[in-house]
């Protein structure tokens, strides 16, 4: 019996080459009559190549769509610039949890206070020094009626606790009471000093620079005292800030979360290093 396929067979591959392709490769043979040439080679289609091209085309579409999706997702996942719309009015609370009053401050703190007392304002990542520059006793170093000072002697001030040079944060930058270091600047023996690179600030004059490398003063928190003689309750409030922006913030009100209605003082131990930069001009 003859096994040859007559011309009417729908598929007529060449017996010598029909199976001559790598194992696993798919090939489809189109009908010879559809090829119109009477030859099996004319209708021979490589399905593996066709499927690969289809997959590449699909991958390109999916990749483009996926890239747009990822890009859009990253755009919306990136946090916006958070902050406060304006400076909040915040009541200060003493370390014991009671409202901070000028009477308590004059009793508990002075220019000789060695520990640091800090509070955040106006954002939670913007710490500030709380200072009373009044002398501890008659004849000892201190200052009263300083710019921006409040309280009965105008000696209570607050400055940013982030150095204006490279942003070192308290306690690396600390308040140095009189006698902490042998150096004095402009006759001043107490100041804010940064142990990172030696910048020093004048606590009696809006934290102006005494030594570099910092060239900007520390921002000063605007304090408000509810004077009892004027019908107030003796409390102390933070209501704003003057000077340059806090280091690390394009704007003091941007780059963190706004503090609440009250801020409690926290106590810390200073890092002391009598290593000073060049005097400011």
Secondary structure, 3 states (H helix, E strand, C coil): CCCCCCCCCCCCCCCCCCCCCCCCCCEEECCHHHHCCCCHHHHEEEHHHHHHHHHHHHHHHHHHHHHHHHHHHHHHHCCCCCECCCCCCEEEECCCCCECEHHHHHHHCCCCCCCEEEEECCECCCEEEEEECCCCCCCCCCCCCCCCCECCCCCEEEEECECCCCCCECCCEEEECCCCCCCCECCECCEEEECCCCCEEECCCCCEEEECCCCCCCCEEEEEECCHHHCCCCEEEEEEEECCCCCCCCCCCECCCECCCEEECEEECCCCCCCCCCECC
